[in-house]
Amino acid sequence: MATEALDELHSQALTLSESDRAQLAHDLLKSLDIPADKDVSGEWDVEIERRIEQIDSDSASFLDRDTFRRQMEAKIKGK
């Protein structure tokens, strides 16, 4: 059950711009993260290198923000 303070904060957050809400959501989620797993960190390093190589070799494919957003909304809605 939400408290009055939480309700007020929620209302205020919804008045923020989309980019500010995204930054706030990112910061809140990040505050919930558990300490980094060293094995996972190493795996991310490998993945980042793989993606950089794809970009450098022109084999990477990209989506513009609007297309990505539409695709993610469709996935969330189960379409």
C-alpha positions in Angstrom: 0.0 0.0 0.0 1.4 3.4 -1.0 2.0 6.0 1.5 0.9 9.6 1.1 4.6 10.6 0.5 4.9 8.0 -2.2 1.7 9.1 -3.8 3.0 12.7 -3.9 6.4 11.7 -5.2 4.7 9.6 -7.9 2.5 12.5 -9.0 5.5 14.8 -9.2 7.6 12.3 -11.1 4.9 12.0 -13.8 5.2 15.8 -14.5 8.8 15.3 -15.5 9.9 15.2 -19.1 10.2 11.8 -20.7 14.0 11.9 -20.6 14.0 13.0 -16.9 11.6 10.2 -16.0 13.9 7.7 -17.9 16.9 9.0 -15.9 15.0 8.8 -12.6 13.9 5.2 -13.4 17.4 4.3 -14.3 18.8 5.7 -11.1 16.1 4.0 -9.0 16.7 0.6 -10.7 20.4 1.0 -10.3 20.0 1.7 -6.6 18.4 -1.8 -6.3 21.2 -3.6 -8.1 23.2 -6.1 -6.1 27.0 -5.9 -6.1 28.5 -6.8 -9.5 29.3 -10.4 -10.1 32.9 -10.6 -11.4 32.1 -13.5 -13.8 29.2 -11.5 -15.3 31.4 -8.4 -15.6 33.9 -10.4 -17.6 31.2 -11.8 -19.8 29.9 -8.2 -20.5 33.4 -7.2 -21.5 33.5 -10.0 -24.0 30.0 -9.0 -25.3 31.0 -5.4 -25.6 34.1 -6.3 -27.6 31.9 -8.5 -29.9 29.5 -5.6 -30.5 32.4 -3.2 -31.2 33.8 -5.6 -33.7 30.4 -5.8 -35.4 30.2 -2.1 -35.6 33.8 -1.7 -36.9 33.3 -4.4 -39.6 29.9 -2.8 -40.7 28.1 -6.1 -39.9 26.0 -4.6 -37.1 22.4 -3.6 -37.7 20.8 -0.6 -36.0 17.3 0.6 -35.3 16.2 4.1 -34.9 14.7 5.0 -31.5 11.1 5.1 -32.8 11.3 1.6 -34.4 12.9 0.1 -31.3 10.2 1.6 -29.1 7.4 0.3 -31.3 9.0 -3.2 -31.3 9.4 -3.2 -27.5 5.8 -1.9 -27.0 4.6 -4.7 -29.2 6.6 -7.3 -27.3 5.2 -6.0 -24.0 1.7 -6.2 -25.3 2.3 -9.7 -26.5 1.9 -9.0 -30.2 
